[in-house]
Amino acid sequence: MSLIANTPKPPYFAVIFTSTRTESDNGYGETADRMVELAEKQAGFLGIESAREDVGITVSYWADLESIKQWKANSEHLEAQKTGRKSWYDSFKVRISKVERDYGV
């Protein structure tokens, strides 16, 4: 599996989740893995990229805004969001962008 998502020809959408963590782990890794597993089954999911040092950045790619809306409403994802706000993140920001162009090797 590539660390860089193999996305289709634009346009498509990117959800950019940027965060700083608390010291608490409390199942964070297992939940993060489960969220990727669930997202991969979600209609409209195109791929994901993630990196963490002092700041974590996860970018998930989606076919359309409706797919993003459905993912946000997923019951397990909603539960993970609650736990994240309460236990795992000192701060976070979500940004949704339309990808108009991409290129690379």
N, CA and C atoms as an extended XYZ file, in Angstrom:
315
Properties=species:S:1:pos:R:3:atomname:S:1:resname:S:1:resid:I:1 pbc="F F F"
N         0.842       -1.188        0.000 N   MET     1
C         0.000        0.000        0.000 CA  MET     1
C         0.886        1.250        0.000 C   MET     1
N         0.585        2.170       -0.881 N   SER     2
C         1.327        3.423       -0.983 CA  SER     2
C         0.952        4.356        0.171 C   SER     2
N         1.906        5.166        0.598 N   LEU     3
C         1.626        6.166        1.635 CA  LEU     3
C         0.914        7.373        1.053 C   LEU     3
N         0.947        7.504       -0.276 N   ILE     4
C         0.268        8.603       -0.954 CA  ILE     4
C        -0.966        8.035       -1.647 C   ILE     4
N        -2.118        8.645       -1.381 N   ALA     5
C        -3.383        8.165       -1.940 CA  ALA     5
C        -3.385        8.264       -3.456 C   ALA     5
N        -3.928        7.259       -4.082 N   ASN     6
C        -4.075        7.229       -5.534 CA  ASN     6
C        -5.458        7.784       -5.871 C   ASN     6
N        -5.532        9.073       -6.070 N   THR     7
C        -6.811        9.746       -6.297 CA  THR     7
C        -7.133        9.827       -7.787 C   THR     7
N        -8.421        9.974       -8.112 N   PRO     8
C        -8.815       10.063       -9.519 CA  PRO     8
C        -8.543       11.452      -10.086 C   PRO     8
N        -8.850       11.620      -11.333 N   LYS     9
C        -8.746       12.930      -11.971 CA  LYS     9
C        -9.692       13.908      -11.250 C   LYS     9
N        -9.216       15.118      -10.900 N   PRO    10
C       -10.089       16.108      -10.252 CA  PRO    10
C       -11.248       16.514      -11.158 C   PRO    10
N       -12.286       17.077      -10.576 N   PRO    11
C       -12.374       17.541       -9.193 CA  PRO    11
C       -12.834       16.438       -8.232 C   PRO    11
N       -12.380       16.575       -6.994 N   TYR    12
C       -12.830       15.772       -5.865 CA  TYR    12
C       -12.584       16.627       -4.623 C   TYR    12
N       -12.865       16.097       -3.454 N   PHE    13
C       -12.782       16.895       -2.240 CA  PHE    13
C       -11.784       16.303       -1.250 C   PHE    13
N       -11.183       17.177       -0.448 N   ALA    14
C       -10.248       16.777        0.598 CA  ALA    14
C       -10.758       17.291        1.939 C   ALA    14
N       -10.759       16.404        2.933 N   VAL    15
C       -11.035       16.802        4.309 CA  VAL    15
C        -9.691       16.771        5.022 C   VAL    15
N        -9.271       17.930        5.513 N   ILE    16
C        -7.970       18.072        6.155 CA  ILE    16
C        -8.204       18.215        7.656 C   ILE    16
N        -7.731       17.223        8.409 N   PHE    17
C        -7.888       17.211        9.863 CA  PHE    17
C        -6.516       17.434       10.476 C   PHE    17
N        -6.346       18.580       11.123 N   THR    18
C        -5.086       18.953       11.756 CA  THR    18
C        -5.306       18.954       13.257 C   THR    18
N        -4.363       18.363       14.016 N   SER    19
C        -4.597       18.236       15.462 CA  SER    19
C        -3.299       18.260       16.258 C   SER    19
N        -3.456       18.613       17.526 N   THR    20
C        -2.416       18.402       18.528 CA  THR    20
C        -3.025       17.478       19.573 C   THR    20
N        -2.220       16.546       20.054 N   ARG    21
C        -2.697       15.502       20.956 CA  ARG    21
C        -2.489       15.847       22.425 C   ARG    21
N        -3.297       15.212       23.263 N   THR    22
C        -3.073       15.209       24.704 CA  THR    22
C        -2.080       14.084       25.007 C   THR    22
N        -1.731       13.912       26.254 N   GLU    23
C        -0.859       12.815       26.673 CA  GLU    23
C        -1.613       11.488       26.716 C   GLU    23
N        -2.936       11.539       26.801 N   SER    24
C        -3.773       10.348       26.942 CA  SER    24
C        -3.812        9.530       25.662 C   SER    24
N        -3.653        8.211       25.801 N   ASP    25
C        -3.791        7.330       24.645 CA  ASP    25
C        -5.176        6.700       24.638 C   ASP    25
N        -5.554        6.018       25.706 N   ASN    26
C        -6.902        5.454       25.883 CA  ASN    26
C        -7.534        4.907       24.616 C   ASN    26
N        -6.822        4.058       23.891 N   GLY    27
C        -7.385        3.428       22.710 CA  GLY    27
C        -7.334        4.256       21.445 C   GLY    27
N        -6.549        5.317       21.442 N   TYR    28
C        -6.481        6.193       20.276 CA  TYR    28
C        -6.064        5.441       19.008 C   TYR    28
N        -4.977        4.684       19.087 N   GLY    29
C        -4.456        3.989       17.916 CA  GLY    29
C        -5.452        3.013       17.322 C   GLY    29
N        -6.093        2.237       18.181 N   GLU    30
C        -7.089        1.270       17.717 CA  GLU    30
C        -8.274        1.976       17.072 C   GLU    30
N        -8.696        3.077       17.670 N   THR    31
C        -9.832        3.826       17.120 CA  THR    31
C        -9.459        4.459       15.784 C   THR    31
N        -8.258        5.005       15.695 N   ALA    32
C        -7.812        5.608       14.436 CA  ALA    32
C        -7.798        4.556       13.324 C   ALA    32
N        -7.285        3.373       13.630 N   ASP    33
C        -7.275        2.285       12.641 CA  ASP    33
C        -8.697        1.899       12.238 C   ASP    33
N        -9.595        1.843       13.210 N   ARG    34
C       -10.996        1.489       12.932 CA  ARG    34
C       -11.657        2.553       12.057 C   ARG    34
N       -11.342        3.834       12.290 N   MET    35
C       -11.940        4.899       11.479 CA  MET    35
C       -11.495        4.784       10.023 C   MET    35
N       -10.234        4.434        9.790 N   VAL    36
C        -9.758        4.242        8.419 CA  VAL    36
C       -10.489        3.061        7.786 C   VAL    36
N       -10.613        1.973        8.539 N   GLU    37
C       -11.325        0.784        8.057 CA  GLU    37
C       -12.764        1.120        7.671 C   GLU    37
N       -13.439        1.892        8.514 N   LEU    38
C       -14.827        2.297        8.223 CA  LEU    38
C       -14.902        3.246        7.029 C   LEU    38
N       -14.013        4.211        6.996 N   ALA    39
C       -14.024        5.195        5.900 CA  ALA    39
C       -13.831        4.499        4.557 C   ALA    39
N       -12.958        3.503        4.526 N   GLU    40
C       -12.704        2.784        3.279 CA  GLU    40
C       -13.961        2.102        2.735 C   GLU    40
N       -14.916        1.806        3.616 N   LYS    41
C       -16.175        1.159        3.211 CA  LYS    41
C       -17.258        2.169        2.861 C   LYS    41
N       -17.014        3.435        3.160 N   GLN    42
C       -17.995        4.499        2.959 CA  GLN    42
C       -18.081        4.874        1.481 C   GLN    42
N       -19.285        5.015        0.972 N   ALA    43
C       -19.471        5.445       -0.420 CA  ALA    43
C       -18.774        6.786       -0.644 C   ALA    43
N       -18.056        6.890       -1.748 N   GLY    44
C       -17.399        8.141       -2.103 CA  GLY    44
C       -15.999        8.310       -1.558 C   GLY    44
N       -15.532        7.378       -0.708 N   PHE    45
C       -14.181        7.466       -0.165 CA  PHE    45
C       -13.169        7.175       -1.258 C   PHE    45
N       -12.113        8.007       -1.355 N   LEU    46
C       -11.107        7.853       -2.411 CA  LEU    46
C        -9.726        7.492       -1.887 C   LEU    46
N        -9.426        7.838       -0.634 N   GLY    47
C        -8.109        7.541       -0.087 CA  GLY    47
C        -7.805        8.401        1.123 C   GLY    47
N        -6.654        8.128        1.738 N   ILE    48
C        -6.269        8.846        2.954 CA  ILE    48
C        -4.747        8.918        3.058 C   ILE    48
N        -4.257       10.008        3.640 N   GLU    49
C        -2.840       10.198        3.942 CA  GLU    49
C        -2.752       10.787        5.345 C   GLU    49
N        -1.740       10.356        6.102 N   SER    50
C        -1.643       10.830        7.477 CA  SER    50
C        -0.195       10.902        7.934 C   SER    50
N         0.109       11.918        8.743 N   ALA    51
C         1.440       12.071        9.332 CA  ALA    51
C         1.286       12.735       10.696 C   ALA    51
N         2.176       12.362       11.633 N   ARG    52
C         2.115       12.968       12.963 CA  ARG    52
C         3.514       13.184       13.494 C   ARG    52
N         3.760       14.398       13.920 N   GLU    53
C         4.930       14.759       14.719 CA  GLU    53
C         4.342       15.568       15.876 C   GLU    53
N         4.719       16.832       15.987 N   ASP    54
C         4.098       17.688       16.998 CA  ASP    54
C         2.656       18.002       16.612 C   ASP    54
N         2.423       18.126       15.308 N   VAL    55
C         1.086       18.372       14.769 CA  VAL    55
C         0.733       17.188       13.880 C   VAL    55
N        -0.469       16.656       14.038 N   GLY    56
C        -0.930       15.581       13.179 CA  GLY    56
C        -1.743       16.151       12.032 C   GLY    56
N        -1.543       15.606       10.845 N   ILE    57
C        -2.321       16.029        9.686 CA  ILE    57
C        -2.813       14.770        8.980 C   ILE    57
N        -4.120       14.644        8.858 N   THR    58
C        -4.728       13.561        8.109 CA  THR    58
C        -5.596       14.173        7.030 C   THR    58
N        -5.380       13.739        5.807 N   VAL    59
C        -6.174       14.224        4.684 CA  VAL    59
C        -6.909       13.025        4.103 C   VAL    59
N        -8.236       13.109        4.097 N   SER    60
C        -9.023       12.072        3.434 CA  SER    60
C        -9.643       12.681        2.187 C   SER    60
N        -9.754       11.858        1.156 N   TYR    61
C       -10.234       12.321       -0.148 CA  TYR    61
C       -11.585       11.685       -0.445 C   TYR    61
N       -12.488       12.503       -0.999 N   TRP    62
C       -13.873       12.093       -1.198 CA  TRP    62
C       -14.375       12.541       -2.568 C   TRP    62
N       -15.286       11.772       -3.116 N   ALA    63
C       -15.832       12.054       -4.444 CA  ALA    63
C       -16.675       13.318       -4.463 C   ALA    63
N       -17.419       13.571       -3.368 N   ASP    64
C       -18.342       14.707       -3.349 CA  ASP    64
C       -18.670       15.105       -1.914 C   ASP    64
N       -19.335       16.243       -1.778 N   LEU    65
C       -19.688       16.759       -0.447 CA  LEU    65
C       -20.698       15.876        0.270 C   LEU    65
N       -21.580       15.224       -0.475 N   GLU    66
C       -22.564       14.328        0.141 CA  GLU    66
C       -21.871       13.150        0.822 C   GLU    66
N       -20.839       12.609        0.209 N   SER    67
C       -20.074       11.515        0.818 CA  SER    67
C       -19.435       11.961        2.138 C   SER    67
N       -18.902       13.173        2.155 N   ILE    68
C       -18.306       13.725        3.380 CA  ILE    68
C       -19.377       13.875        4.458 C   ILE    68
N       -20.532       14.369        4.079 N   LYS    69
C       -21.637       14.539        5.025 CA  LYS    69
C       -22.051       13.193        5.629 C   LYS    69
N       -22.126       12.161        4.795 N   GLN    70
C       -22.496       10.832        5.279 CA  GLN    70
C       -21.427       10.276        6.220 C   GLN    70
N       -20.165       10.505        5.913 N   TRP    71
C       -19.084       10.043        6.788 CA  TRP    71
C       -19.139       10.748        8.135 C   TRP    71
N       -19.373       12.045        8.116 N   LYS    72
C       -19.460       12.799        9.367 CA  LYS    72
C       -20.587       12.276       10.252 C   LYS    72
N       -21.657       11.756        9.636 N   ALA    73
C       -22.828       11.273       10.371 CA  ALA    73
C       -22.731        9.797       10.766 C   ALA    73
N       -21.682        9.093       10.353 N   ASN    74
C       -21.523        7.678       10.718 CA  ASN    74
C       -21.497        7.541       12.240 C   ASN    74
N       -22.284        6.616       12.790 N   SER    75
C       -22.447        6.520       14.249 CA  SER    75
C       -21.134        6.223       14.978 C   SER    75
N       -20.308        5.329       14.452 N   GLU    76
C       -19.018        5.050       15.103 CA  GLU    76
C       -18.079        6.253       15.004 C   GLU    76
N       -18.141        6.938       13.870 N   HIS    77
C       -17.322        8.134       13.690 CA  HIS    77
C       -17.765        9.229       14.668 C   HIS    77
N       -19.079        9.383       14.860 N   LEU    78
C       -19.591       10.365       15.823 CA  LEU    78
C       -19.083       10.066       17.232 C   LEU    78
N       -19.055        8.792       17.597 N   GLU    79
C       -18.572        8.392       18.920 CA  GLU    79
C       -17.078        8.693       19.051 C   GLU    79
N       -16.311        8.432       18.004 N   ALA    80
C       -14.872        8.733       18.026 CA  ALA    80
C       -14.642       10.239       18.135 C   ALA    80
N       -15.476       11.030       17.452 N   GLN    81
C       -15.354       12.488       17.539 CA  GLN    81
C       -15.563       12.961       18.972 C   GLN    81
N       -16.573       12.412       19.649 N   LYS    82
C       -16.834       12.794       21.056 CA  LYS    82
C       -15.631       12.472       21.934 C   LYS    82
N       -15.105       11.255       21.785 N   THR    83
C       -13.957       10.855       22.591 CA  THR    83
C       -12.752       11.722       22.266 C   THR    83
N       -12.558       12.049       21.007 N   GLY    84
C       -11.445       12.905       20.610 CA  GLY    84
C       -11.499       14.264       21.271 C   GLY    84
N       -12.685       14.866       21.256 N   ARG    85
C       -12.845       16.189       21.896 CA  ARG    85
C       -12.561       16.108       23.393 C   ARG    85
N       -13.014       15.011       24.006 N   LYS    86
C       -12.920       14.845       25.461 CA  LYS    86
C       -11.530       14.403       25.920 C   LYS    86
N       -10.885       13.495       25.165 N   SER    87
C        -9.685       12.842       25.680 CA  SER    87
C        -8.416       12.988       24.845 C   SER    87
N        -8.513       12.981       23.524 N   TRP    88
C        -7.324       12.797       22.703 CA  TRP    88
C        -6.705       14.070       22.163 C   TRP    88
N        -7.494       15.132       21.997 N   TYR    89
C        -6.971       16.317       21.317 CA  TYR    89
C        -6.948       17.538       22.213 C   TYR    89
N        -5.789       18.227       22.230 N   ASP    90
C        -5.710       19.543       22.856 CA  ASP    90
C        -6.400       20.554       21.950 C   ASP    90
N        -6.180       20.390       20.644 N   SER    91
C        -6.814       21.269       19.666 CA  SER    91
C        -6.910       20.536       18.331 C   SER    91
N        -7.863       20.967       17.522 N   PHE    92
C        -7.978       20.409       16.174 CA  PHE    92
C        -8.721       21.387       15.279 C   PHE    92
N        -8.563       21.182       13.991 N   LYS    93
C        -9.256       21.988       12.990 CA  LYS    93
C        -9.574       21.068       11.815 C   LYS    93
N       -10.781       21.229       11.269 N   VAL    94
C       -11.197       20.490       10.078 CA  VAL    94
C       -11.409       21.499        8.963 C   VAL    94
N       -10.828       21.196        7.818 N   ARG    95
C       -10.990       22.046        6.639 CA  ARG    95
C       -11.445       21.157        5.484 C   ARG    95
N       -12.387       21.640        4.712 N   ILE    96
C       -12.870       20.898        3.546 CA  ILE    96
C       -12.575       21.738        2.311 C   ILE    96
N       -11.896       21.111        1.360 N   SER    97
C       -11.452       21.821        0.155 CA  SER    97
C       -11.815       21.039       -1.100 C   SER    97
N       -12.070       21.758       -2.155 N   LYS    98
C       -12.271       21.133       -3.454 CA  LYS    98
C       -10.924       21.092       -4.172 C   LYS    98
N       -10.529       19.909       -4.614 N   VAL    99
C        -9.279       19.747       -5.357 CA  VAL    99
C        -9.600       19.983       -6.822 C   VAL    99
N        -9.001       21.001       -7.375 N   GLU   100
C        -9.214       21.376       -8.772 CA  GLU   100
C        -8.155       20.818       -9.701 C   GLU   100
N        -6.956       20.570       -9.128 N   ARG   101
C        -5.837       20.115       -9.926 CA  ARG   101
C        -4.896       19.318       -9.054 C   ARG   101
N        -4.331       18.242       -9.583 N   ASP   102
C        -3.244       17.535       -8.900 CA  ASP   102
C        -2.270       17.012       -9.935 C   ASP   102
N        -1.039       16.792       -9.506 N   TYR   103
C        -0.018       16.240      -10.400 CA  TYR   103
C         1.096       15.659       -9.542 C   TYR   103
N         1.906       14.819      -10.106 N   GLY   104
C         3.010       14.213       -9.389 CA  GLY   104
C         3.573       13.036      -10.157 C   GLY   104
N         4.479       12.311       -9.509 N   VAL   105
C         5.083       11.117      -10.124 CA  VAL   105
C         4.733        9.898       -9.320 C   VAL   105
